[in-house]
Amino acid sequence: MGLGKGLSLGLVALAGGLMLAGPAAAEGDYGVLVDKPGVEEAYAYCAACHSERLVAQQGLTRERWESLLEWMVEEQGMAELEEPDRSIVLDYLSEQYGPDRPNFPRPGR
């Protein structure tokens, strides 16, 4: 399965799981994204096209986040992120929404 198909299917599956987080997840100025360095840039770029909840559902390594950004540029028409924003967003996503998903939105949290 190619990266595009795998990511597409993964995003569709995760979109179904968004209902689990629901409105019970704490929301702030950046929706459900945790307010840590880089959140402003990540929210601005990500929420421009889809819910920030979709971002929060992920649990990707930095390399997978990079691949996902490349896929969005190549296949979805997203504008390429220029430096330093690209690094800021990737740092934020990989630290806050990495494989261990330390900030996965859970009801009542």
N, C-alpha and C positions, 0 to 999 in steps of 0.2 A: 504494500500500500504506500503510495507516495505521500510526501509531507503534506501537500495541499489537501488531499482526501482525508488523511488521518486527522489533521487539524480541523477540517470542516466537520467531520463526524464528531470529534471531541467537543467542539464548540456547541454543536446541536445538542449533544447529550448533556453538556453542562448547563445549557440554557434551560433544559427541563428541570434541572436541580436547583435553579434559582428560586423556585417557589419555596424550597425548604428554608432558605434564609428568611424570606418574607419580610414584612415590615417590623417584625420583632427585633431584627438586628439593629443595633444602635447606629444612627445616622448623624453625621455632623456636616460641616461645610463641604466635605468632599464625598457625600453619600456614605457608603459603607467603607470606603477606603480609610485606612488608618492614617492619622495625621502625624506623619514622620517626614524627615527631609526627602524631598522629591515628589511628595503627594500632589502639590499644585500642578507641576508639569505633567505627571502621569494622568491626573484627572482631566486636565485640559485636552490632552491628546486622545485619551481613550474614550472619554465620555462624549467626545465630539461625534462619534459614530455608533456607539452602543452603550448600554448601561455599565456603570462601574461595577455593578454586581457580577457581571460576567468576568471581569478582571479578578475580583476577589475569590471567585470559585476555582481559579487555576492553582496549580502547584508545580510550577515549571522551574527548571534550572535556568541560569542565565543564558546558556546556549540555546535552550528551547524558546526562551522569550525572544532572543535575537532572531531565531528562525521564524517565529510567529510574526514578528514585525516585518521581516523580509517578505513573507507570504502575503501579508496585508498590502504591502506596497505593490508587489508583482501581480497579485491576483484580485485584490479588492479595490485598487485605485487610491489607496492611502498615500498621502504625500510623505516623502522620505523625511525622517527626523534628522535634523542637522545637529552637529555638536555645538554646544555642550549638552543640549537637551536630550539627545539620544542616550548618552552615558548616564545622565541623571535619571531618566525614565527606567533604563535597564537596571541600574543600581537599586532603585526603589522597588521595582517589580521582583527582582531576584531576592532581595533581602526580606521584603514584607510578604511576598506571595510565592515563595520558593517551594521546593518539594515537601517540606514539613508544614507548610501553610500555617505559620504562626498566627496569622490574622484572618483566618477563615471565618466569615461571619456566621455565628451560631445564635440561635434564638436565646434571648435572655442574657446576652453577654454584652 
